[in-house]
Amino acid sequence: MALIEPLNIVLVEDSYEDAVLISHMIKKLNSEHTVEHIGKVDDAIECLKKPFDLCLLDYTLGAYTGIDVLRALSGAPLQGPIALLTGNRNPRLRRDAIANGACSTLSKDYLTLDELAACIVESRDSFSCPSRKLAQSNPR
């Protein structure tokens, strides 16, 4: 099942097992997608300052959270869409993620190929929409 053109996807995930599983799912969507797995927050912040097609950012990253990573990136325009991966279904978490620059959230506990595909398409569409570009050019 090929999903649009091949993408450069950054996967920020500190669990090796989860990273392998999610990478495998991404490759099932399109075997030509490239997945760059990053397991450390500092490395993720540096990597996300460069252009990418999509970032799947885990919420729980050791002593930090994906929200911390989004906040660390808030001083510069985002280089691509970011979707937050979480096992937490708290609606406040989703609001915080969106308020800090994420395009969407995905539940790792119930992740399916269809949900992952929809997230990729929706994140890319919302990232390229004019109102999002305007919001990024006028930071809080």
C-alpha positions, 0 to 999 in steps of 0.5 A: 500500500503506497502512500503518496510520494516517498517521505523523509520521516523523523521518528523521535522515540526513546523506546527501541522496540516501539521505534522498530514497530512504528518504522515497520508500519511506516515502511508498509505504507510505502517502502520508499519512505525513509525513517530517521530514528532519534532516541535523545531529546537534544539530538531531536531538537537539532534534527528538527531545525532542518527540513523534514517531511514529517516528524512522529514525536513520542510524548514520553522521552525519559525526563522530558516530554514531546511538549518540551521538544515542541517548546524548545523549537518555538523560537523558529519556524517549524521545518515540517509537520509534527505529530505527537505519539502518545499512550495518554488519551487525555484531551488536555494533552492533545490541546497542549500539543496543538497549541505548541505546534503539533499538527495532530496526535496519535495513540500508540496503544491503538495505532493501525496502518489506516490511522498512521496513513491518515495522520501523515496525510492530515499532518502534511495538509494542515502544515501547508495550509495558509492559516498555519503559515500565518500563525507560524510567522506571528509567534506568540 
